Amino acid sequence: MDASRIRRRIAAFRERAGISQVDLARALGVKDRQIISNIETGERKVSADELVRLADIFDVELSAFSDPYRVVDEASFSWRRNEVPEQTIQEFENQAVNWLALYRHLSRTAGEPVNSLVPKLDITEKSSFEDAASEGESIAAQFDLGAVPALSLEQALDEKLNVLVLQIDAPDGISGAACRLGGLNFVLVNRSESPARRAFNLAHELFHLATWDQMPPAHIENVRLRANGNPRPEQLANAFASGLLMPRKPMEALINQHPKPEAAEHIAWIMTLANAMGVSGPAMKWRLVDLGYLPRAQAKRIDDEKLRLNHGANSHAPLPFSPRFVERLRWGLEHGRLTVRRAAGLMGMTIDALHALFTEHDVPAPFDL
């Protein structure tokens, strides 16, 4: 058993239950709180009998202290949703955390790095929206995202920042989430949404990952572009995403090709630019305002609903999860690090569905049906 995992989980279960070290010492039948403190810091080993009693005290299975595929109060999520009950999000989070734990443990076992390289942004709640957009433009340039960053952002997150992007089948209304598990960062994206929405979510969640320590995001946020009622961190994240996906220089070049028309044709013009940059119509409209190409008063008269065309409606959704995730899962099964039944349970799938996942990714399934 991993002694460090056991002691960390004892502390996590105690804190989750709201039990003091004094009360736990009394319940466990040891002399004083210092013994509990020593157990939690690793200065004293916990005996097998004590672990059985702790499982009873915390009302958990004994395996909860040592299971490497389980996460206990270690993961942090920030969900983007629209009219979805919190209970639905929590139930889905309980499943999602299994994917994160599975990937982390198998990566550690394979000797692969499990730390992300997300840059820290010099942005606080006192920063301006212009500052946030400028940081977004800087990231687009730093990682050479090209003239249409929406097309290359996911690959850059994976290859340059070691951020695992998982394309998931989420309940309707959940756009995705930024997630942290130790030093590893994840972005979950609802793969059924339009390409424009998926790209914006990626950029938005990157902002949260890069500012998490100085500006922790809310556990659940509403998806409302440019909504003044949103908390300031969310408005800053939207400004950052706007700058990253629509940098000034590519926008200038695009507008030179498609000059601003008469007012009656503004909707068609905005949608032409939006399609070219792989973003939504409303996102493009407000970026044009920020860059001085469209007066704010004029923009307010343009109905966002007329701009909300379904980008990529005829395009195929991306494959579920990601090639890197599926390959890591294949490795774990092939090397006997977990059983097929356990893998299917952690993935929330039937064994048939797990086999189909490998087939979709054109990866030989490491087991027969």
Salt bridges, closest charged atoms under 4 A:
ASP2 OD2 - ARG5 NH2 3.73
GLU15 OE2 - ARG14 NH2 3.98
ASP23 OD1 - ARG26 NH1 2.93
GLU40 OE2 - ARG14 NE 2.57
GLU50 OE2 - ARG44 NH2 2.94
ASP67 OD2 - ARG342 NH2 2.59
ASP73 OD1 - ARG16 NH2 3.10
GLU74 OE2 - ARG9 NH2 3.88
GLU74 OE1 - ARG104 NH2 3.20
GLU93 OE1 - HIS219 NE2 2.67
GLU137 OE2 - ARG287 NH2 3.01
ASP158 OD1 - ARG324 NE 2.85
ASP169 OD1 - ARG191 NE 2.78
GLU193 OE2 - ARG197 NH1 3.43
ASP213 OD2 - LYS120 NZ 3.49
ASP213 OD1 - ARG180 NH2 3.15
GLU221 OE1 - ARG80 NH1 3.36
GLU221 OE1 - HIS204 NE2 3.18
GLU221 OE2 - HIS208 NE2 3.19
GLU234 OE1 - HIS204 NE2 3.01
GLU234 OE1 - HIS208 NE2 2.97
ASP290 OD1 - ARG226 NH2 2.84
ASP304 OD1 - LYS285 NZ 2.48
ASP304 OD2 - ARG308 NH2 3.99
GLU305 OE2 - ARG308 NE 3.04
GLU327 OE2 - ARG330 NH2 2.51
GLU334 OE1 - ARG330 NH1 2.59
